[in-house]
């Protein structure tokens, strides 16, 4: 049969797999709740003792005549439940306050609160004390950090005044590796739904989309390029530290997008910024097909350059293996690069002269080093061309400058007593050198990403364009691929933290 081609068989197979995946999703939502979920629902919101048929209380029956502040009194029953698959501990609450959650009752004032819970969870009452943050003020109820096993819950009966029933009630706060979310309003004996309306809607839409896609592929004979691909030529310049990421991302984009040609030609961050500005000036109107990558922000005075935050790059000091030191203080590093320490014995190392192997002045890696580690000061003047002999005999140490990170690593590996700096992933793969910790902090991407390290030698990697490139340009498409598409996997593989991930967004802010 004519339609029974390899492409069409794959398309139909994809549709079958999509339908199976949709069914699996429904089954999973029914059987396996999310890992950590704290749900809340309003089980009662009623006026007290007055004209309950109208849904609004009034004072004609005189229940609160002696206390006019209790006009429009209402009672709310708020249920808070662990409806996830894991228990929640006190340390799982992420708020900075002593209490864990805050219930806000819009346009109403809290007058009193009572705690109720199932008879098999009496231990929960021990947490509802003032010294653990339990209390209320105005329209805010402070709920302590109550540990809840899977399926546990407690209820809060809240007496309020000053507003109508049905006014907004919301719960604020966070759970580590989980979420705080509203469940549908239910009677006290009801259970929450097995799966949400959103899950059902998404599943139906996914099934329709997959089946429709399969039908289109079977009917059509042409093979369109992947979504977001653009044809043309693009040049990537700038950071040599980010060069491995750019080369792999460019190769994969070209493989997926027919007609795209991406050239990678880095010469250093500062040089890339200057080249981009010059290309834009020559082009006159429009944005040239050039993207410049920079280790850190561009210098002032270039308003035409538009920034895109791509990743957090981590750098490291590296030393020749003949120097067995593993950690240096920031103060000692600054003394080294001021030329005050000329022999490693001063720092507890071997009897070897210090050799400083640096990058050229246009290097973003060097600028980050001077900004983040040297406290904004520069290095001493270069004293050697070959990194071996002093051209300036009055210089305290040998210091040379090289054009790329690869050259720095090769020189440090081959020179006893040499020290330099590099992008972390490149440094980790070079024989003959080892990394130095700074002030006891190691260059760990994982620790930095999860906020457990104060390691200073790191910086945001920026991608600059001259103005805003057109939405249908190769420059715009490639930047989207790099920052929000499959390029994120390439960035992470090479030891950087993508900016457009939950963790990266905080680091790149």
Steps between C-alpha positions, in 0.01 A plus 500: 500500500624851409448650845697223668831688489757503781412860591129429520550184703707704748229768513222250567718327758555834670126557515447158661774570752349843575161348574663237722696772679177694559340194658809445710485861617142458617589177678801662662297798625246262649746261662815701571453853642775757462794474734425781745167683492326700767138565407239725659126542454220699660244252631270758657450875470172596675348799680428455869152513651341771291333507160669186366249465214635815335857381525583815700486555872331799660447615856120511513477177702732648762753216533790746513316815615732535796806479276447717190847405370361154429248619241500281191660217698591187300650159567751340261618139517837471326647154435875458436613157378806313376369357173842417354704181500755599767489624854560869574744597778530832680817578302313455169323835545703756304376834638743718699248556780474290816161373386457290189184625323279808501123492440361833374126578534416784261307796654442314829650515848592190699339489847593150610622162378463141614704200381340162431651181358429126473518302824799301371712817460487652849873566483436782251355717779847537652602720208224759537668721757597866494872425530475310170337795327131408538284811524305760302506868427239689301399281209810276513520167680852370565511121479803324653732255324292189563657167391246290312528140395347402168121529535513698828297816534379754752215751501479859619164643610535877462261763640500818291318831477462792266437332166268284296525127459668387181773762510841385381700265723851405398798319653853624441829324564721240337613140530848386396482272196123535498210743490219656705180494295124545539273197473141531393253607768339192653273390780680384816471130413594534133839398366699707246464393135730224380632718219453863401291648224818651353658155476195364319493797262872478423474128438213542254681783321820297480314205349325721243828672406693176457226338291469815287878512449503139388216565254680801352825308453319212331314732262795732421809388312735789589720492808504845667795605716474494881291775658706820549765426236623782277727498197798727442842571644598603853837572661566442872792694647631600843574278799755221453391349834152443356635376166437124564132572570466711186665244273282211616180707498578631150569149371173366640298795371642453149421130516138565597442806281573464132639810334653649818874571514639607840867602516679506839797739510579612859790736580413609856206679659621858460611443141160345419312798644713744297458295181121484545475876557710565187289259292181672611638843417600383151160344439321829563139391543407155623679241709802318349507119516755503782464395866775580751540292816653672803615380842321772693316817393609726217682824582304822533435720200363240256122548524439338160609159627208296632575238767372146541596317819604149404669317788701524819861405429732378776874558476795363696858576591730222376854419609766267367500159668851566636332739747298274736289779654124449478363818655595867509344794677379789290754720680788272393375493139503879495855504638607254229359717222651815646842333482547497878548122516777377271558147632247231595681439829337817633164320479615162632583358158824375340810705419380612156476851355149628434408532130180690420335385175222745412258576220525809280329822603195432279418173673171475686647225719772741610255784557280275715810390696602859566144603591397200712829384657748789490241745628496717188877543477709402200795263487863613496646583160606220266873430525547212254403409145584128517382440862853379586749787516449853627515766233487756780772406748356733763168313510448295820360194318455359151159597365385439144174546307346252256213523251275209603399278791649195327838674475490595869426142608771354278757748631411443867514122447848525349656753740601403855378760748250653256152622597218619273123510463246331276137413445423215742406222259811553285720507810355173628599315182864614479782273616792648691294760687259497792245748626538718809222567748448861609455568872403134544225517235537263206402578143185285498224569247250290698569685825469840331182397318332388824617804699732316740828660391639853521774425245581840345660425161186480285312726265196527276563418133333758274409478132486840327336603175510838329146616567216250487536251215181422303286222647544290185879542488756227561649705785166513684428132435845384615485707821161348580643152431801570722321657797160328507528200268727199468799728540435493875614136505821600320561779751455265795717228343791743486473592868294819489161580656238606240334828594152387392462226761338557841839496674674695225242779499590582861875498428461706181261757650 
